[in-house]
Amino acid sequence: MTVVVFGASGYAGGHIVNELVSRGIDTVGVARSVEKVPAGATAVAGDVTDAAFVARTVDGADVIVSALPTAAPSGDGADLSASVAALVAAARESGARLGVVGGAGSLLAAEGGPKLVDTPSFPDAVKPIAQEHDRVLDQLRTVADVDWFYVSPAASFGSFNPGERRGTYRTSGDLLLTDADGNSEISGADYALAFADEIERPAHHRERFSVAY
């Protein structure tokens, strides 16, 4: 199996690369700064907006992973929707599966309730990021000819709360998962564990699922 990870130098992408490499999976890590791609992967420098580069890089891949950052809130970098659209096109052409690192903001805060991003306590500073991830999910839900999956992490996921590997996780659909104390957390390592499990043992096809402790 060969997996190509776009955004391999980022928080989620780096953890996913490490997990795939630890399983002996042939992994290509794409990043603007190849020195930040974790060891064990084939590091490739390139731009996801370059269609010819993307086509060359995913040739022969079984799975393409988008762990790309949003342009929000700074406005720097490529629009995430456009970047994922480029990877959808590449997956369609190559026949590869597409896995997307998503956000938690689009998850429902309660059964039948509002999205987390629309709740009063959601931080204004990260709303643009959550909304950009939400647009990508809406975009993917219109794609019927590519086998995609989208993985939303727990609410408190990121380099600000790295946690430790426990080797366990729970999954849900569109509902935010919380523990007995109301916390919604997952470490980078265990998010990657869930993501890699889905790559090796596909269980979600053209749908979003969420992971948390």
Summary of the structure (lengths in Angstrom):
residues: 213
radius of gyration: 16.0
end to end distance: 28.3
largest distance: 48.8
contacts: 728
relative contact order: 0.16
helix: 33%
strand: 20%
